[in-house]
Amino acid sequence: MKTQDVVKLLRQSGLLISSKIQKNDNIAGVADNSRKVKKGNVFVAIKGFTVDGNDYIKSAILQGANLLVSEKNHKKMIFGETGYIRVKDARKALSLIAAYRYGFPSKKLKIIGVTGTKGKTTSVHIIHHIMQTLGYKVGMVSSIKAVIKNREYDTGAHVTNPGVIEIQKLLSEMVRAGCEYAVLEVSSHGIDQERISGIQFEVTVLTNIYPEHLDYHKTFKNYKQVKMKFIKSGKHQVISPKKTNLNILPGEFNNINIEASIKAVSHFGISKTEALATLSAFKLPEGRLEELVENQPFRVVIDFAHTPDSLEKALKYLRKETSGRLISVFGCAGERDRFKRPIMGGISAKLADISIITSEDPRSENVNQIIDSISDGAISCKAREFTLQNYKAVLRNCDTKFGNSKFIKIPDRKKAIEFAITKVAQKDDTVAFFGKGHEKTMNLDGIHETPWSDIEVVREYIKKLI
């Protein structure tokens, strides 16, 4: 790939406004982060929500970039021999250049894309399992991991879609590995930010749609429009059913995901009978209603539920499966959907006997304010607050069936887990930890990702207990 090739590509796509090219240099790679620029790279300056890549152009040049792409007019800047291209849409330009850099791999694969408010990850894993079990050469990219043949790749923290460049690289790896199909998890952010622009989808799947990410999309209408834009882009479109008679996985919602997955693979000639036969060996993805069994006298579940609807469905399922008390440990993420906080507090108060309200990626927000907002919803549903000082007396009489739901606020998530496991949970109880699921980091300050795993911390305290 040469500098003039990029100019031609962007001109043909209708994105080119102007260009200033000194030399027709070889392009060694593409980057949208100045810190990742290497000698001979094209640097695409993206204006984000908190950071503007245009502020780092000089840094990219010092790192060795030989071509710059931006929406802004930088003609007055002196770049020396570094080429400069101005485009109408830098995000689309980045997607197109990245796809070109890796040989347009999506054109060599039949791709299934799965979106929805919830159920995306599970559906992607189900589809991949069905096809792989039946001998199809298929790769997968979910929010948990990417799988190419027998190799697994980490797809990063707190993202559903990896970045544009990473997606194209993974798809090219699939092509190189001999894959003929790919299953991708697709988020509303990924759609809106053009991370999947340039990828051709054979099948698009919508699992469901509920209000979420309204801090970003502003209205539910906008959110739905983004999702439907993606669904309509597919050659074949699958809309998930609302009910099912299947009872293969725990929870009706997971069995609805199976129905959608079977419809998706049917476009490749796989019958429902064939698909169902593969699922006896299927295990839910990490952190999705995952049970930890260490010979403790009570049930322990880790789940990723972080929206009102997903929390409600998970708690309703666990309520039916629990003979003792149901203990819910959860929080709400900072800098995200503030409106859902009291709603989730109310849901937990209605369905769980004991709610332990804690942190979940507070980011730059005050964790106590987030917890107070959640608690307001619990209080509105008649739940009563207790403290570490009086918990023994309070928990003797705690049962939602008699309107005695209780809650406690413990901002430190590790202390909240310790309290739930070592002080509260008893024989026949179920204690469920929501919101983090498979994630391996927690954002406590809005900047840094601190190593964290609900699964590891919960298991640590279970082992101390037994």
N, C-alpha and C positions, 0 to 999 in steps of 0.2 A: 504494500500500500504506500503510495506516494502523496505528497502534498496536493498535487494537481488532481489526483484521483478523488480526494476528499472534496475539493472545489466542484468537480464534475458531479459527484454524488449529490451534493447539496443543491446544486443548480437544477438537476433533473427532478429532485423532490419538491422543488418550489420553495425551499427554505432559504436559499441564498439571497442576501441583500447586496453585499459587496465583498471584495477580497483584495488583499494586498500580499502578493507572494513574491519573495525575493529569489528563492531557489526551489527547485522541484526535489525536495529532500525525501528520503525514505522515512516512513512513519513506523516507529518500533512498537507503539502501543497507544492506548487511549486512557485518559484519567480525568476525573471530575473533582479530585481532591489534590490540592497543590502539594500536600505532604507525600502523596503517592506517585508524583510525577518522576519519571526516569528520563534519562537522556534519549532524545529522539521521539518523545511522546507528543501527541496532540492533547492540549488541555482545554476542556470545555468548561467555561465559567457559567455555573448555574446559580441563579438568585434563589436561595432557599428562604425559609421562614424565619430563621434566626441568623443565618450566615449567607453572605453574598460572595460567590466565587470570584466575582470581578475585583474584589478587594485583594485577591491573592495572585493576580496575574504576574506581578513582578517576581513574586516568590516562585511561581511555576517556571518562569524564564531562567531564574538562577538555578533551578533544579535540572534544567536541560531541555525544557519543552521547545520544540521547533515549529509548532503551529498552535495558534490560539483561536478559539471559537467562542463568540459571545453575541448576545442580543444588543449589547450597548455599543455606542459609537466610540471607538478608542483610536480614531485616526490621528488625533493630536499627540498620542503617546508615541514615544520612540522605542521600537522593538528591536532595532538593529536588523539582523538577518532572520529574525523570527517571523514567520508568516502570520497573517491575521485574516480571519473570516468573520463577517457579521451576518447573523441569521435572524429569521423571524421568531423562531422558537428554539431556544438552546436545549431544552429537554428532549424534544423530538430529534434534534440534530445529534445529540449524544446517543440516543437509541439507535439511530440509523448508522452512525459511524461505528458503534460497537458491534452491531450486527454485521456490517461490512468487514470489520477487522477480523471477525471469527468465521467469515464465509457464509453468512446468512444460514445458520444451522437449522432454524425453524422450518426452512423450506425442504429440508431433508428428513423431517420427522412429522409424524401425525401427533398433534398435541391436544391433550384434554386440559382445559382450564377450569378450575373450581373456585367459585366465589360464594359469598354469603356472610351473614353476620356471625353465624356460628356453624360448626360442623364441617368447616372447610378442611381442616387438617385430617380429621378422621376419614372423610370421604376420599381425600387424595390417597391416604394409606390403604383404604379398602380397594379402590380402583387399581392401584399398583399391585396389591397382593393378588387380586383376581387374575390380572393379566400375566403377572410373572409366574404364578402357579400353573397357568395354562400354557406356558411356554412362549409367551410373547416377549420380544426383546424390548424391554421398557425401562425407562429411567424415571426418577421422581424428584421434585423439589417441593418441600413443605416448610412450614415455619419451624419445624423441629430439626430437619436434616434433609440433605440431598442424598439420593442413592443412585449410583451408576454401576450396573452389574453387581458385584459383591462389595463394592467400596462405598463407604459412607463419608459425607462431608458435612461439617458444621455450617449452618446457613446464617449464623450471627445472632445477636441479642436483640430482643424486642422488635423484630421485623417479621412480616409475613413474606413479603417479596424481597429477596436480596436486591442490591443495586443493579442498574441496567447492565453494567459491564460484567458483573458476576453472573447474571442470568445467562447472558450470551456465551460466556466462557463455559458454564455448566452444560448448556445445550450442545456446544461444540465438543465437549468431552463425551457426551452421550453418543454423538455421531461417530466420533473416533472409536468408541467402544463397541460400535456395531448396533446400537439401539435403533429401533424403527419407530418407537412411540415414546412420548413423554407426558407425565402428569404434573401439572403445576398448580400450586395454591396461589390464588390471586386476591389481593386486598384492594379496598377502595382507594387507599393511598397510592398503591402501585399503579392502578388504572389512571388516576387523576394526575399523577406525576410522570406519566409516560414511561414507566419502567418496563412495560410490556409492549410498548409501541414497536412495530416492526415484526412482532411474532404472529404468525398465522395459526389460528386455532381451528382444529377440525371439529371439536366438540366443546361447548361451553356449558357449565353446570351452575345453577343457582340453588343452594341448599335451603335458604330462607332469607328473610330480610326484616330486621327490626331497627328501631332508632339506635344508632351508635356513631361515635366519632363526630358528633355534632359540633364539637369545639373546632373541628377542621372544616367540615362541610357546611356548617351554619344551620341548615335546615334538613329535615328528613327527606323532603322532596329532592333536594340536591343530591343527597346520599343515594336515593333510589335511582336517580337519573344516571349517576356514575356507574352503578352496578348494572343497570339495564343496557347502557352503552356497550359494556363488555359482553354481556350475554348475546346481544344482537350481532356481535362481530363474528360469532361462531357459525360454521357451516351447518352444524346440527346443534340444537339448543335443548337443554334439559332443565325443567323447572321441578324442584323437589315436591313430592306429595306432602300433605299435612297429616295423614294418618297411614298406618300400616298394620297388617296382621302378622308380620314377622316378629319373632321373639328369639333372635340369635345372640344379640349383644345386650348388655344391661342398659335399660332405659329406652323408652319408645323413640326418643330423639335419635339415638344411635341406629336403630332399626330403620328409621326414615332415611338416614344417610345411606344405608345399604340399598334401599329402593332406588335412590337417585343414582348411586354408583352402578347398579345393574343396568339402568336405562342408558347410562353413559357408555358402558362397554358393549351394549347391544349393537351400537353403530359399527362395531368391528366384527360382527358375526358371532358374538358370544351369547349363548342362550341363558335364560334365567336359571334353568336347572344346572347348567355348567358352572355358573357364577356362584350359586348357593353352595354347591358341593365343595368349593374351595375354602369356604369361610369357617369350617370346623377348626381349622388351624390358625385362624386370624386372631391376633391379640390387639387390643386397643393401643394407640400410640402412647408414648410416655406422658404421664401427667394428665391422662383423660380417664377419669374414674378409676385411677390406678390404686389397687389395694396393696398395702404393705403388711406382710404377714411375718411376724417374728415371735410367734407364740404368745403374744399379748392377749389378755382376756377380753379385749374389745376390738371393734372393727376400725381400721384406719384407712381413709381414702384421700388421695391427692387428685385435685381436679383443676382445670384451667379456667373454670367459669369466672368471668369478670364483667358480665353484663347482667341487668335485671332478669332477662328472660332465661339466660343460661343458668344463673344461680337458682332461680325458681324451679326449673325443670330438674336440676340435679338434686335439690333438696326434697322435692316431691317424690322422686324415685327412692332416695335414701330413707325417707320417712316410712315408706311402705316396707322397706327391707330391715327396719330397726325395731327390735322388741324393747330395748331400753331407751335411753335418752339420745337425742340427736344434737350434737355439738358442732356448731359452725364457726370456723375461724377464717376471717376474710378482711379485706380492706378495699380501698379504691385508689386507683393511680392518680398521682398529681398531674396537673396540666392536661387533663383529659376529662371530658363529659361530666361536668360538675352536677348536672341535673339528676344523674342516676344515683348519686350517693344516698340521699334519704330513701329513695325507692328500694335500694338494695338492703338498707337497714330495716325497712319495714317487712320486706320479704323474709329475711332471716328471722325476724321476731315472730312472724306468723307460723313459720314452718319448723324452726329449730327450737329446742328447749333452752339451749344456752348459746348465745352469740358472743364470741370473743372478737372484738373489733380491733384491728391492728393496721400496720403499714403495708402498703403494696406499691412500691416505686413512687414515693412522694415527690420525687424530683425537686424542683425549686420551691414547692409549696410547703407550708407549715403542716406537718403530719397531724398535729393535734386539732387543727381546724378541719382537716379532711375527716378525721374520726368523729368530731363533734357533729358534722353534717350528716354522717351516716347514722349516728346515734339519734339525731332528731327524728329520723324515720322509724327507728325502733321504738322510741318513746310514744310517737303518734299511734303506734299499734299496741299500746298498753304494756310494753315490756318494761321491766324495772331494772335499774342499774344496781350493780353491786361492786364491791372493791376487793382488793387483795386482803384487806383487814377483816372483812366479814363474810368471805366466800363460803366458809364451812357451814355456817348457820343458814345462809341463803339457799344453798344448793340442796338442802335436805327436802325442800318443797319446790320442785321445778319441773313443770310438765305443761307443754302447750295445749294438751287436751283439756286442761282445766284453766287455761288462760294465765298460766304462771310463768310465761317466758321471761328469761333474765338475760342481761348483757353486761359485759365488762369491757373497759377500754384499756388496752395494753399496747402502747405505740411501738415498742420494740418487738419485731416479729419473732425473733428467736425466743424472747421471754414469753411471748404469747403461746408459742408452740410448746415450750417447756411446761407452762401452766396447764395447757389442755391435756397433755399426755400424763404428767406426773401428779397433778392435783385434782383434775376434774373427771376425766374418763374413768368409768367403772365397767364391771362385767356387763356384757350385752349392749353397751352403748356403741354408737357410731360417732367418731370424731372425724370431720371432713375439713380439709384445708384447701381453700379456694383462691384463685387469682394468679398463681405463679406457675402451677403445673410443671412443665418440662424446663422452664427457664433456668438459666445458670448464672444470672446476675440480677442485681437489684440496684436501681438508681435512687440514691438517697439525697442528692444535691442538685440534680438537673444537669450535671456535667459528667460525673464519673460513673462507670458501671462497676459495682462492687461484687466480687464473687459471691454467689448465693444459690442454694438449691433447697427447696422445701423438702424434697425427697431425702436428701442426705441429713438435714437437720432433724426431721421427724424420726428417721431411723436411728439417729444418734440417741435421742431421748427414749425411744422404745427399748433399745438395748440396755440403757441404764436402768430402766424400770424392771426388766425381767432378769 
